[in-house]
Amino acid sequence: MADEPALVLAVQAGNERAFGVLAERYLDSAFAAAVALLRDPFDAEDAVQNAFIRALERIDQLKAGSPFGPWFYRVLRSTCLNLRRREALRSHDEIPGSASGGPDPDRDLQRRLTRQRVLSALGELPEMQRMAVTLYDLEGYSHQEVADVLGIAVGTSRAHVHHARRSLRRIIGPEFGPEEAERTDLTT
Amino acid sequence: MRHRRDWPAWLEALRPDDVTRERLRRAILNDARRMLRARRTGWMDVAAQWATMLSPVAAVVTLVFAGLAVMRAPAESMAEAPPRVEDLVGSAPGEAIPAVFTRDTLEDLDLDVVLTAIATAE
């Protein structure tokens, strides 16, 4: 796996392939985070595409040696919030399924149903809790990193993740994972 | 950062399916390619615009220097030393040397001496 700061430097120098590597690396998690935030796979797709392009436009603002991930999630979150503001009048009562079909209809159906349940559960959480628990579970970020991305205190991040996990476990049920799933890095 | 298989089960449901992933990947890379090329083309355009703007100035400067060079050329030829008597004699070896030229032309000639020499020659 290529060194991330080196990839960022290469992108800053205009290297297209380096940007491709970064995009590949963050595409899945960015999509999942955007879906969690927007609860709409179509909007999430737009948001992820726009976030990557905004990140590329502003890549010179990223200091040498800084990690790409937390900075990129800040761009993604801001893109999602802008998108949601623009589409504020659009109803989210009906949550669409997958953005496209796949080769296995049964698996796709199962996936859509599970996604719908998870998105419904996420929909009951405040935006900050949703984003905090997604970053914490998705990227394995520490509370410090989650706090940096969301611009909140470390203790607040810890509280958001704790409450979000408790709510999700209650709504989703055993599929959410065992009680002890929360990592033990509560000091970070 | 977590790897693909490390995601918790509840988040797996949010992962893009293969078709969505491929469509998104292509869209992002196409946008990025367009943007990076536009950025490169932008630099070339700026350089070309500067070259276009500066070319008349360069032409004027060249003309000015060429004019100065032409103006300096006659002045330098006038500053050359006057022909020496020996050279003139050498160019017409059969002719007698007029008395007026037997003197060193580098010396200042007194008007009386010149008039006397002319009268003697006649």
HADDOCK unambig.tbl for C-alpha pairs under 7 A between the chains (distance, minus, plus):
assign (segid A and resid 14 and name CA) (segid B and resid 36 and name CA) 6.28 0.50 0.50
assign (segid A and resid 16 and name CA) (segid B and resid 33 and name CA) 6.50 0.50 0.50
assign (segid A and resid 20 and name CA) (segid B and resid 29 and name CA) 6.46 0.50 0.50
assign (segid A and resid 28 and name CA) (segid B and resid 15 and name CA) 5.85 0.50 0.50
assign (segid A and resid 28 and name CA) (segid B and resid 16 and name CA) 6.30 0.50 0.50
assign (segid A and resid 31 and name CA) (segid B and resid 15 and name CA) 6.76 0.50 0.50
assign (segid A and resid 31 and name CA) (segid B and resid 16 and name CA) 6.61 0.50 0.50
assign (segid A and resid 32 and name CA) (segid B and resid 14 and name CA) 4.75 0.50 0.50
assign (segid A and resid 32 and name CA) (segid B and resid 15 and name CA) 5.31 0.50 0.50
assign (segid A and resid 35 and name CA) (segid B and resid 14 and name CA) 6.57 0.50 0.50
assign (segid A and resid 45 and name CA) (segid B and resid 24 and name CA) 6.81 0.50 0.50
assign (segid A and resid 49 and name CA) (segid B and resid 24 and name CA) 6.83 0.50 0.50
assign (segid A and resid 49 and name CA) (segid B and resid 28 and name CA) 5.57 0.50 0.50
assign (segid A and resid 52 and name CA) (segid B and resid 28 and name CA) 6.85 0.50 0.50
assign (segid A and resid 53 and name CA) (segid B and resid 31 and name CA) 6.99 0.50 0.50
assign (segid A and resid 53 and name CA) (segid B and resid 32 and name CA) 6.52 0.50 0.50
assign (segid A and resid 99 and name CA) (segid B and resid 20 and name CA) 6.44 0.50 0.50
assign (segid A and resid 100 and name CA) (segid B and resid 19 and name CA) 6.62 0.50 0.50
assign (segid A and resid 100 and name CA) (segid B and resid 20 and name CA) 6.21 0.50 0.50
assign (segid A and resid 102 and name CA) (segid B and resid 19 and name CA) 6.41 0.50 0.50
assign (segid A and resid 111 and name CA) (segid B and resid 13 and name CA) 6.08 0.50 0.50
assign (segid A and resid 114 and name CA) (segid B and resid 13 and name CA) 5.97 0.50 0.50
assign (segid A and resid 115 and name CA) (segid B and resid 13 and name CA) 4.80 0.50 0.50
assign (segid A and resid 115 and name CA) (segid B and resid 14 and name CA) 6.06 0.50 0.50
assign (segid A and resid 118 and name CA) (segid B and resid 10 and name CA) 6.77 0.50 0.50
assign (segid A and resid 137 and name CA) (segid B and resid 8 and name CA) 6.81 0.50 0.50
assign (segid A and resid 138 and name CA) (segid B and resid 7 and name CA) 6.02 0.50 0.50
assign (segid A and resid 139 and name CA) (segid B and resid 1 and name CA) 5.12 0.50 0.50
assign (segid A and resid 139 and name CA) (segid B and resid 2 and name CA) 5.34 0.50 0.50
assign (segid A and resid 140 and name CA) (segid B and resid 1 and name CA) 5.99 0.50 0.50
assign (segid A and resid 140 and name CA) (segid B and resid 2 and name CA) 6.00 0.50 0.50
assign (segid A and resid 175 and name CA) (segid B and resid 9 and name CA) 7.00 0.50 0.50
assign (segid A and resid 175 and name CA) (segid B and resid 10 and name CA) 6.74 0.50 0.50
assign (segid A and resid 176 and name CA) (segid B and resid 9 and name CA) 6.68 0.50 0.50
assign (segid A and resid 176 and name CA) (segid B and resid 10 and name CA) 5.38 0.50 0.50
